[in-house]
């Protein structure tokens, strides 16, 4: 059995005349947190849509949880969950009702118990019977991630999970993501926030103009960046500096 949750080889995708992905390769190990970094419009969401069977690839090989996304999409869907950039919660229902509804859709034996467990885990018990329309942004996002964990998927996709959240809510989401990976779930996240990738990811890949221009652990990426000696003290480059240096190098070529 392969130790990879996700393998992507030579992935290409065009929309009409525009080639968005020009041959993307990466792999994600089971139980790890993998961050796909890139500026707006770099193709991150396209990658996620292909991995989660929402969009067909033009060419390349994409396997998720050991199944080919093109020929075995049902098997892929059973193993994954996806949380998009905008909370997909029903405003009119309460937090508890949202969770019970998804648990029923996933044919869980005890939907109410599943809902209660997740409400507790995500610190939403006190707000469980309030309508979601009264929730703060951070609470909605917590509920959204809770919804994506109904049925214990093996791989969780988070597309820019903290966009639009205040710093406190963002740190809360980071904590949840770390706990997921500690529990053996594979987490694939896209982000524009370099600090987020720095905080969370075991491995980081940088997507730029349709290709992965660098990937590795944070330590490996830091080696790509010439270390600056500042007043005899070696300064650690931030991921932001690495990103700009790599992107700059590519653009100068």
C-alpha positions as CSV (number, residue, x, y, z in Angstrom):
1,X,0.0,0.0,0.0
2,X,1.3,3.4,-0.9
3,X,1.8,5.9,1.9
4,X,0.4,8.7,-0.3
5,X,-3.1,10.0,0.2
6,X,-2.9,12.1,-3.0
7,X,-0.7,11.7,-6.1
8,X,-0.8,14.2,-9.0
9,X,1.3,13.8,-12.1
10,X,1.3,16.1,-15.1
11,X,-2.0,17.7,-14.3
12,X,-3.2,20.1,-17.0
13,X,-6.4,22.1,-17.3
14,X,-7.5,24.8,-19.7
15,X,-10.6,27.0,-19.8
16,X,-11.3,27.8,-23.4
17,X,-8.0,29.4,-24.6
18,X,-6.5,29.9,-21.2
19,X,-4.2,27.2,-19.8
20,X,-4.6,27.4,-16.0
21,X,-2.6,24.3,-15.0
22,X,0.4,23.5,-17.2
23,X,1.6,20.2,-15.8
24,X,1.3,20.1,-12.0
25,X,3.1,17.4,-10.0
26,X,3.0,16.8,-6.2
27,X,2.2,14.1,-3.7
28,X,0.7,14.3,-0.2
29,X,1.5,11.8,2.5
30,X,-1.2,10.2,4.7
31,X,-1.9,12.1,7.9
32,X,0.1,15.1,6.9
33,X,-0.9,18.8,6.3
34,X,-0.1,19.9,2.8
35,X,-0.4,23.5,1.8
36,X,-0.8,24.7,-1.7
37,X,0.3,28.3,-1.8
38,X,-0.3,30.8,-4.6
39,X,-1.6,34.2,-5.3
40,X,-5.1,34.9,-6.4
41,X,-5.9,33.3,-9.8
42,X,-2.9,31.0,-9.6
43,X,-5.1,27.9,-10.1
44,X,-5.4,26.7,-6.5
45,X,-9.2,26.3,-6.6
46,X,-9.0,24.6,-9.9
47,X,-6.6,22.0,-8.4
48,X,-8.9,21.4,-5.5
49,X,-12.0,21.1,-7.8
50,X,-10.2,18.4,-9.9
51,X,-9.0,16.5,-6.8
52,X,-12.5,16.5,-5.3
53,X,-14.1,15.3,-8.6
54,X,-16.0,18.6,-9.2
55,X,-14.1,19.4,-12.4
56,X,-12.6,17.1,-15.1
57,X,-8.9,17.4,-15.8
58,X,-7.7,17.7,-19.4
59,X,-4.7,15.4,-18.9
60,X,-2.4,13.9,-16.2
61,X,-2.9,11.3,-13.5
62,X,-4.7,12.2,-10.3
63,X,-5.2,9.6,-7.5
64,X,-6.9,10.4,-4.2
65,X,-7.0,7.7,-1.5
66,X,-5.7,5.2,-4.0
67,X,-8.5,5.9,-6.6
68,X,-8.3,7.6,-9.9
69,X,-10.5,10.7,-9.9
70,X,-11.6,10.2,-13.5
71,X,-12.5,6.5,-13.4
72,X,-13.5,6.1,-9.7
73,X,-15.1,9.4,-8.6
74,X,-17.6,7.7,-6.3
75,X,-14.8,6.0,-4.3
76,X,-12.9,9.3,-4.1
77,X,-16.0,11.1,-2.8
78,X,-16.5,8.6,-0.1
79,X,-13.1,9.2,1.3
80,X,-13.0,13.0,1.2
81,X,-14.8,16.2,2.3
82,X,-14.4,19.7,1.0
83,X,-14.8,23.1,2.7
84,X,-14.8,26.0,0.3
85,X,-14.0,29.7,0.8
86,X,-17.5,30.6,1.8
87,X,-19.3,28.9,4.7
88,X,-21.8,26.5,3.2
89,X,-24.2,26.5,6.1
90,X,-27.9,26.9,6.2
91,X,-28.7,30.3,7.8
92,X,-32.2,29.4,8.8
93,X,-31.3,26.2,10.6
94,X,-29.6,26.0,14.0
95,X,-26.0,24.7,14.3
96,X,-27.3,21.3,15.6
97,X,-29.9,21.0,12.8
98,X,-27.2,21.7,10.1
99,X,-25.1,18.9,11.5
100,X,-28.0,16.4,11.9
101,X,-29.0,17.1,8.3
102,X,-25.5,16.3,6.9
103,X,-25.3,13.2,9.2
104,X,-28.6,11.9,7.7
105,X,-27.3,12.6,4.2
106,X,-24.3,10.6,5.0
107,X,-26.5,7.7,6.4
108,X,-24.9,7.8,9.8
109,X,-26.5,5.4,12.3
110,X,-26.9,8.0,15.0
111,X,-27.1,11.5,13.5
112,X,-27.9,13.3,16.8
113,X,-25.0,11.7,18.6
114,X,-22.6,12.6,15.7
115,X,-23.9,16.2,15.8
116,X,-23.5,16.4,19.6
117,X,-19.9,15.1,19.4
118,X,-18.9,17.6,16.8
119,X,-20.6,20.5,18.6
120,X,-18.6,19.7,21.7
121,X,-15.4,19.3,19.8
122,X,-15.8,22.6,18.0
123,X,-16.9,24.5,21.1
124,X,-20.4,25.2,19.7
125,X,-22.5,23.5,22.3
126,X,-23.8,26.7,23.8
127,X,-24.8,28.1,20.4
128,X,-26.1,24.7,19.2
129,X,-29.8,25.7,19.2
130,X,-29.4,29.2,17.8
131,X,-29.9,30.0,14.2
132,X,-26.7,30.1,12.2
133,X,-27.7,33.6,11.0
134,X,-26.8,34.8,14.6
135,X,-23.3,33.3,14.5
136,X,-20.1,35.3,14.2
137,X,-17.7,34.7,11.2
138,X,-15.4,32.5,13.3
139,X,-18.3,30.4,14.6
140,X,-19.7,29.9,11.1
141,X,-16.3,28.7,9.9
142,X,-16.0,26.3,12.9
143,X,-19.5,24.9,12.1
144,X,-18.5,24.7,8.4
145,X,-15.4,22.6,9.2
146,X,-17.5,20.5,11.7
147,X,-19.9,19.8,8.8
148,X,-17.1,18.6,6.6
149,X,-16.0,16.1,9.3
150,X,-19.3,14.3,9.6
151,X,-18.7,10.7,8.8
152,X,-14.9,11.0,9.6
153,X,-13.5,11.5,6.1
154,X,-9.9,10.3,5.5
155,X,-8.9,13.4,3.6
156,X,-10.2,16.9,4.2
157,X,-9.8,19.7,1.6
158,X,-9.9,23.2,2.9
159,X,-10.0,25.9,0.2
160,X,-8.7,29.1,1.8
161,X,-10.3,28.2,5.2
162,X,-9.5,31.4,7.0
163,X,-10.2,34.0,4.3
164,X,-12.2,36.9,5.8
165,X,-11.7,35.8,9.4
166,X,-10.3,38.0,12.2
167,X,-6.9,36.9,13.7
168,X,-8.5,35.2,16.7
169,X,-10.9,33.1,14.6
170,X,-8.0,32.3,12.3
171,X,-5.9,30.9,15.1
172,X,-8.9,28.8,16.2
173,X,-9.1,27.3,12.7
174,X,-5.4,26.6,12.8
175,X,-5.8,24.7,16.1
176,X,-8.6,22.5,14.5
177,X,-6.5,21.8,11.4
178,X,-3.5,20.6,13.6
179,X,-5.8,18.4,15.7
180,X,-7.2,16.8,12.5
181,X,-3.8,15.9,11.3
182,X,-2.8,14.7,14.8
183,X,-5.8,12.3,14.6
184,X,-4.5,10.8,11.4
185,X,-6.6,12.8,8.9
186,X,-4.8,14.1,5.8
187,X,-5.4,17.8,5.3
188,X,-5.0,19.5,2.0
189,X,-5.3,23.3,2.2
190,X,-4.9,26.2,-0.1
191,X,-4.0,29.6,1.1
192,X,-2.8,33.0,0.1
193,X,-1.5,33.6,3.7
194,X,2.1,32.6,3.8
195,X,2.0,32.7,7.6
196,X,-0.8,30.1,7.5
197,X,1.3,27.6,5.5
198,X,4.3,28.4,7.8
199,X,2.2,27.6,10.9
200,X,0.5,24.5,9.7
201,X,2.0,22.6,6.9
202,X,4.3,19.6,6.9
203,X,4.9,20.3,3.2
204,X,4.3,23.3,1.1
205,X,4.0,23.6,-2.7
206,X,4.0,27.0,-4.5
207,X,1.8,27.2,-7.5
208,X,2.7,30.1,-9.9
209,X,1.5,30.6,-13.5
210,X,0.1,27.1,-13.7
211,X,3.1,25.2,-12.4
212,X,4.6,24.1,-9.0
213,X,7.7,26.2,-8.9
214,X,8.9,24.9,-5.5
215,X,7.9,22.4,-3.0
216,X,9.2,20.9,0.2
217,X,9.2,21.3,3.9
218,X,9.6,24.9,5.3
219,X,13.2,24.1,6.1
220,X,13.9,23.0,2.5
221,X,12.2,26.0,1.0
222,X,14.3,28.3,3.3
223,X,17.4,26.7,1.8
224,X,16.4,28.0,-1.6
225,X,16.6,31.5,-0.3
226,X,20.1,33.0,0.3
227,X,20.2,33.8,4.0
228,X,20.8,37.4,4.7
229,X,23.4,38.2,7.3
230,X,22.1,41.2,9.3
231,X,24.6,42.8,11.7
232,X,26.4,39.5,12.1
233,X,23.1,37.8,13.1
234,X,21.7,35.3,10.6
235,X,18.1,36.3,9.9
236,X,15.6,33.5,9.1
237,X,13.8,34.4,5.9
238,X,10.0,34.3,6.1
239,X,8.0,32.3,3.7
240,X,6.9,35.5,2.2
241,X,10.5,36.4,1.3
242,X,11.0,32.9,-0.1
243,X,7.9,33.1,-2.2
244,X,8.8,36.5,-3.6
245,X,12.4,35.4,-4.3
246,X,11.3,32.3,-6.1
247,X,8.6,34.0,-8.1
248,X,11.0,36.8,-8.9
249,X,13.6,34.3,-10.1
250,X,11.1,32.7,-12.4
251,X,9.9,36.0,-13.8
252,X,13.5,37.1,-14.4
253,X,14.2,34.0,-16.5
